[in-house]
Amino acid sequence: MSEAQSSRLKVECYAGYRSDEEPRRFFLGQREVTIDTILDRWLAPDYRYFKVRGSDGGTYILRHDLSEDHWEMTMYDSGQHDETRLSN
């Protein structure tokens, strides 16, 4: 995904025994979204992915690039349209 297509964001994480273990909240510009629930997580060789439900009711997939140490939002679903909802 090119830089123009991705959404960089600031993510605050719970620092467990492996440092930045899981996201707790993120900022889209000035807007803060607290993570209510981690719905799923998976690993790839160079990335960690988290599917989360935000305090705004939206569902997000956040990707942490381990080699560059930055986060991107790769998917967003507002959860307001039943026909496009990604999860309950």
C-alpha positions as a Markdown table, in Angstrom:
| # | Residue | x | y | z |
|---|---|---|---|---|
| 1 | Met | 0.0 | 0.0 | 0.0 |
| 2 | Ser | 1.5 | 3.3 | -1.0 |
| 3 | Glu | 1.8 | 6.2 | 1.4 |
| 4 | Ala | -1.0 | 8.1 | -0.3 |
| 5 | Gln | -3.4 | 5.2 | 0.2 |
| 6 | Ser | -2.5 | 4.6 | 3.8 |
| 7 | Ser | -3.5 | 6.4 | 6.9 |
| 8 | Arg | -0.7 | 7.0 | 9.4 |
| 9 | Leu | -1.8 | 7.6 | 13.0 |
| 10 | Lys | -0.5 | 7.9 | 16.5 |
| 11 | Val | -1.2 | 4.8 | 18.6 |
| 12 | Glu | -0.7 | 4.5 | 22.4 |
| 13 | Cys | -0.1 | 0.9 | 23.5 |
| 14 | Tyr | -0.1 | -1.2 | 26.7 |
| 15 | Ala | 3.5 | -1.9 | 27.4 |
| 16 | Gly | 3.6 | -5.5 | 28.5 |
| 17 | Tyr | 6.7 | -7.8 | 28.7 |
| 18 | Arg | 7.3 | -7.3 | 24.9 |
| 19 | Ser | 7.1 | -3.5 | 25.0 |
| 20 | Asp | 4.3 | -2.2 | 22.6 |
| 21 | Glu | 2.1 | -5.3 | 23.1 |
| 22 | Glu | -1.4 | -4.1 | 22.2 |
| 23 | Pro | -3.0 | -0.7 | 21.3 |
| 24 | Arg | -5.2 | 1.1 | 23.9 |
| 25 | Arg | -6.1 | 4.2 | 21.9 |
| 26 | Phe | -5.2 | 6.1 | 18.8 |
| 27 | Phe | -5.4 | 9.6 | 17.4 |
| 28 | Leu | -6.6 | 10.5 | 13.9 |
| 29 | Gly | -5.4 | 14.1 | 13.7 |
| 30 | Gln | -6.9 | 15.7 | 16.8 |
| 31 | Arg | -9.6 | 13.1 | 17.2 |
| 32 | Glu | -9.0 | 10.5 | 20.0 |
| 33 | Val | -10.5 | 7.0 | 19.7 |
| 34 | Thr | -10.2 | 4.7 | 22.7 |
| 35 | Ile | -10.1 | 1.0 | 21.9 |
| 36 | Asp | -13.1 | -0.7 | 23.7 |
| 37 | Thr | -12.3 | -4.2 | 22.5 |
| 38 | Ile | -9.7 | -6.0 | 20.5 |
| 39 | Leu | -11.8 | -8.3 | 18.3 |
| 40 | Asp | -8.9 | -10.1 | 16.6 |
| 41 | Arg | -5.2 | -10.0 | 16.1 |
| 42 | Trp | -2.7 | -11.7 | 13.8 |
| 43 | Leu | 0.9 | -11.7 | 12.8 |
| 44 | Ala | 2.7 | -11.5 | 9.5 |
| 45 | Pro | 6.5 | -11.6 | 9.1 |
| 46 | Asp | 6.9 | -7.8 | 9.2 |
| 47 | Tyr | 3.6 | -6.6 | 10.6 |
| 48 | Arg | 1.2 | -7.1 | 13.6 |
| 49 | Tyr | -2.5 | -6.5 | 12.9 |
| 50 | Phe | -5.3 | -5.7 | 15.3 |
| 51 | Lys | -9.0 | -5.6 | 14.5 |
| 52 | Val | -10.5 | -3.3 | 17.1 |
| 53 | Arg | -13.8 | -1.7 | 18.1 |
| 54 | Gly | -13.4 | 2.0 | 19.0 |
| 55 | Ser | -15.2 | 4.2 | 21.5 |
| 56 | Asp | -17.0 | 5.7 | 18.5 |
| 57 | Gly | -18.6 | 2.4 | 17.6 |
| 58 | Gly | -16.4 | 1.9 | 14.5 |
| 59 | Thr | -14.4 | -1.2 | 13.6 |
| 60 | Tyr | -10.8 | -0.6 | 12.6 |
| 61 | Ile | -7.9 | -2.7 | 11.4 |
| 62 | Leu | -4.6 | -1.3 | 12.6 |
| 63 | Arg | -1.3 | -2.5 | 11.3 |
| 64 | His | 2.0 | -2.0 | 13.1 |
| 65 | Asp | 5.0 | -2.1 | 10.8 |
| 66 | Leu | 7.7 | -3.6 | 13.0 |
| 67 | Ser | 10.7 | -2.7 | 10.8 |
| 68 | Glu | 9.7 | 1.0 | 10.4 |
| 69 | Asp | 8.0 | 1.2 | 13.9 |
| 70 | His | 4.9 | 3.0 | 12.6 |
| 71 | Trp | 1.2 | 2.3 | 12.6 |
| 72 | Glu | -1.4 | 2.5 | 9.8 |
| 73 | Met | -5.1 | 2.2 | 9.7 |
| 74 | Thr | -5.8 | -0.3 | 6.9 |
| 75 | Met | -9.6 | -0.5 | 7.2 |
| 76 | Tyr | -12.5 | 1.4 | 8.8 |
| 77 | Asp | -16.2 | 0.4 | 9.2 |
| 78 | Ser | -18.5 | 2.9 | 10.9 |
| 79 | Gly | -20.9 | 0.1 | 11.9 |
| 80 | Gln | -23.8 | 2.3 | 11.0 |
| 81 | His | -25.0 | 0.3 | 7.9 |
| 82 | Asp | -26.0 | -3.3 | 8.5 |
| 83 | Glu | -25.3 | -4.3 | 5.0 |
| 84 | Thr | -21.7 | -3.3 | 5.2 |
| 85 | Arg | -21.0 | -4.2 | 8.9 |
| 86 | Leu | -17.8 | -6.3 | 9.3 |
| 87 | Ser | -18.6 | -7.7 | 12.7 |
| 88 | Asn | -21.2 | -7.6 | 15.5 |
